[in-house]
Amino acid sequence: MIAVALVAAALSVAGHVLGKATRDALFLAAFPVTELPYFVLATGAVSLVAVGLYTRLNARFGPKVVVPLVGIVTALWLVPLWLGVRARIEAATICLYPWVTVTGTLLASGFWAVLAERFDPRRARRLFGWMGVATTVGGLAGGFGVHQALGYIKTEDLLVVLTGLNVLT
């Protein structure tokens, strides 16, 4: 169980880093950097609604149910966004920015909520140090992986990789 948790920790942060790098690259390829503040503000507004809904769902069903569901829904919605970005549909890139930002944050924080539910405080204290190591490795792997993958695939195809990471996590 601990090995699975360590791998999931690494995958969650790798996906978060990969998602943000992909989001930013696709945004900057489609829009001037002067548009970024508007996207950040809009993402904040979307986040207010999403966090409220996420919190209510967690209170009712618990992170053990909600977090995997968010991972699957996130992955499923990435497919039409990927297809839209590949087809150069501007609306897909517009939707992608808040989608990746908000869902990546919910998944990363949700992962820790699942761990807090699963392990008693004494065991968690020993485990969470190793989780920190695993998340650091995941962040490095996500960043290095993006860099390496871009030598072989198009930027928008990183969304397929992100979809797979969301399902695995």
Buried (B, 14 or more C-beta within 10 A) or exposed (E): EEEEBBBBBBBBBBBBBBBBBBBBBBBEEBBEEEBBEEBEEEBEEBBEEBBEEBEEBBEEEEBEEBBBEBBEEBBEBBEEBBEBBEEEBEEBBBBBBBBBBBBBBBBBBBBBBBBEEBBEEEEBEEBBEEBEEBBEBBBBBBBEBBEEBBEEEEBBBBBEBBBBBBBBB
